[in-house]
Amino acid sequence: MRVDHVGFAAGPEGLQETARSLAARLGVRVVDGGPHPRFGTRNVVLPLSDGCYVEVVEVLDHPVADKALFGRAVRERSEAGGGWFAWAVVVDDLAGHAARLGEKAEEGARRRPDGVELRWRQIGAPALRTDPQLPLLIEWDGPATQHPSAIALAGGTRLAGLTIAGDREHVRSWLGLPPDFSVDRLEFTWLEVVGDRRGTGLRTVTFQTPRGTVEI
């Protein structure tokens, strides 16, 4: 189990300009990702070191975007000006986590501009709107060479820390982690939230780049 990616909803400047602005700050490349037909969105990938990446997403003008929970979450964040809206953890046994949490896994797919189709399964999309401190749990299909972080050189930039408004123990329980679990090379900072869990979620992300620390 490790952090797989962090999700950033495009702002009013649009997907490509949002991605280029983030990439310039991080010193990484912008890689076109392709549409998510089942979610009504499309993405651009900013590859990082250590098997992680930043996913910049925009909603499509398509009816499915109003039905898919992921698409609705992206639309709401973009309409609020854009910014961080999700984080995802990759696991080896998604079926086991789905059974433990009483969740149903949904399938995702997108075709890259080079024709390669990426497929995965995930749980946790409802929480993007009702309890956004909780990460998506994701399991990829296919070889590791198809993972979004592997499609371009990351330039030495890595994910260094997440600041999340929410309850650490609640997130730990969602992930099924023991009380003594610790994370290497990634620092978590928790901000207290009083009241509705819809006010929780990812607030800032810290990166270690060849030019120093960058917080977005």
C-alpha positions in Angstrom: 0.0 0.0 0.0 1.4 3.4 -1.0 0.2 6.7 -2.3 -0.4 6.4 -6.0 -1.3 9.9 -7.1 -2.9 13.2 -6.1 -5.7 14.7 -8.1 -6.0 18.4 -9.1 -9.1 19.8 -10.7 -8.5 22.3 -13.5 -9.3 25.9 -12.8 -11.0 28.5 -15.1 -7.8 28.6 -17.3 -8.5 25.1 -18.5 -6.8 21.7 -18.3 -3.7 22.4 -20.4 -2.9 25.7 -18.9 -3.5 24.4 -15.3 -1.2 21.5 -16.0 1.5 23.6 -17.6 1.5 26.0 -14.6 1.9 23.1 -12.2 4.6 21.4 -14.3 6.6 24.6 -14.5 6.7 24.8 -10.7 7.6 21.2 -10.2 10.1 20.9 -13.1 8.4 18.0 -14.7 6.8 17.2 -18.1 3.2 17.4 -19.1 1.9 14.2 -20.6 -1.5 14.0 -22.2 -3.5 11.3 -20.6 -6.8 10.9 -22.4 -10.5 10.8 -21.6 -12.3 8.7 -18.9 -15.4 7.7 -20.8 -17.1 6.2 -17.7 -16.5 9.3 -15.5 -17.0 12.1 -18.0 -13.6 13.6 -17.5 -10.2 13.7 -19.1 -6.7 14.1 -17.6 -3.1 15.2 -18.0 -0.4 13.5 -16.1 2.7 15.0 -14.4 5.0 12.0 -13.7 6.9 12.0 -10.4 9.6 9.7 -9.0 8.9 6.7 -6.8 5.9 5.5 -8.8 3.7 8.5 -8.1 2.1 11.2 -10.3 -0.1 14.3 -10.3 -3.3 13.9 -12.2 -4.8 17.1 -13.5 -8.4 16.6 -14.5 -11.3 18.5 -16.2 -14.9 17.6 -16.6 -16.3 17.0 -20.1 -19.5 18.5 -21.5 -21.2 15.1 -21.6 -24.2 13.7 -19.7 -22.2 11.0 -18.1 -20.3 13.6 -16.1 -23.5 14.5 -14.3 -24.1 10.9 -13.3 -20.6 9.7 -12.4 -19.5 10.5 -8.9 -16.0 11.2 -10.0 -17.1 13.6 -12.7 -19.4 15.4 -10.3 -16.6 15.8 -7.8 -14.3 17.3 -10.5 -17.0 19.7 -11.7 -17.7 21.0 -8.2 -14.0 21.6 -7.5 -13.4 23.3 -10.9 -16.5 25.5 -10.4 -15.0 26.6 -7.1 -11.8 27.7 -8.8 -10.0 24.4 -9.1 -7.4 22.8 -6.9 -6.7 19.6 -5.0 -9.7 17.3 -4.7 -8.5 13.8 -4.3 -5.7 11.5 -3.3 -5.4 7.8 -4.2 -3.7 4.8 -2.6 -2.7 1.7 -4.6 -3.4 -1.7 -3.0 -2.8 -5.3 -4.0 -6.1 -6.7 -2.9 -8.9 -4.3 -3.8 -11.5 -7.1 -3.5 -10.5 -7.6 0.1 -10.8 -3.9 1.0 -14.1 -3.7 -0.8 -15.4 -6.6 1.3 -14.1 -5.1 4.5 -15.6 -1.6 3.8 -18.8 -2.9 2.2 -18.0 -1.0 -1.0 -18.5 -2.0 -4.6 -15.5 -1.6 -6.9 -16.0 0.3 -10.1 -14.0 -0.1 -13.2 -12.1 2.7 -14.9 -10.4 2.9 -18.3 -8.8 5.5 -20.6 -7.0 5.3 -23.9 -3.8 7.2 -24.1 -3.0 9.3 -27.2 -0.5 6.5 -28.2 -3.3 4.0 -28.3 -2.5 2.1 -25.1 -5.6 1.4 -23.0 -5.1 1.7 -19.2 -7.6 -0.2 -16.9 -8.0 -0.2 -13.2 -10.6 -0.7 -10.5 -11.3 1.6 -7.6 -13.4 2.2 -4.5 -14.2 5.4 -2.7 -15.7 7.7 -5.3 -18.7 8.5 -3.1 -16.4 9.9 -0.5 -15.0 12.5 -2.9 -18.1 14.5 -2.2 -19.3 13.4 1.2 -16.0 12.7 3.1 -13.1 13.8 0.8 -10.4 13.2 3.5 -10.6 9.5 2.5 -8.4 8.4 -0.4 -9.5 6.4 -3.4 -8.3 2.8 -3.2 -7.1 1.7 -6.6 -5.7 -1.5 -8.2 -4.2 -1.3 -11.6 -4.4 -3.9 -14.3 -1.6 -4.5 -16.8 2.2 -4.3 -16.4 4.0 -1.7 -14.3 5.4 -0.2 -17.5 2.0 1.2 -18.3 1.6 3.0 -15.0 1.2 6.8 -15.5 4.3 7.5 -13.6 6.4 5.4 -16.0 5.5 7.2 -19.2 8.1 9.9 -19.0 11.2 10.9 -16.9 10.1 12.5 -13.7 13.1 14.8 -13.4 13.9 13.9 -9.8 10.7 15.4 -8.4 8.9 13.4 -5.8 5.9 13.6 -3.5 7.1 14.6 0.0 4.0 15.5 2.0 0.3 15.8 2.2 -1.7 18.2 4.4 -5.2 16.9 5.0 -8.1 18.5 6.8 -9.6 15.6 8.7 -9.3 12.9 11.3 -6.1 10.7 11.0 -7.7 7.8 12.9 -10.8 7.9 10.6 -8.5 7.7 7.6 -6.4 5.0 9.2 -9.5 2.9 9.8 -10.7 3.3 6.2 -7.3 2.0 5.0 -7.4 -0.9 7.5 -4.0 0.1 8.9 -2.8 -1.1 12.4 -2.2 1.6 15.1 1.6 1.3 14.7 1.7 1.7 11.0 4.2 4.4 9.8 5.0 5.9 6.4 8.5 6.3 5.0 9.6 9.4 3.0 6.1 10.9 3.1 5.0 13.3 5.8 1.3 13.7 6.7 0.0 16.8 8.4 -3.5 16.8 9.8 -5.7 19.9 10.2 -8.6 19.6 12.6 -12.1 20.1 11.1 -15.1 20.7 13.3 -18.5 19.7 11.9 -19.5 18.2 8.5 -17.0 15.8 6.9 -17.8 17.4 3.6 -15.4 20.2 4.7 -12.5 17.8 5.0 -10.0 16.9 2.3 -6.6 17.4 0.8 -5.4 21.0 1.3 -1.8 21.2 0.2 0.8 18.9 -1.3 4.6 19.2 -0.8 7.1 18.2 -3.4 10.8 17.8 -3.3 12.3 19.0 -6.5 15.9 19.4 -7.8 15.4 23.1 -7.1 14.2 22.6 -3.6 10.9 22.2 -1.7 7.7 23.3 -3.4 4.3 23.5 -1.7 1.1 23.8 -3.7 
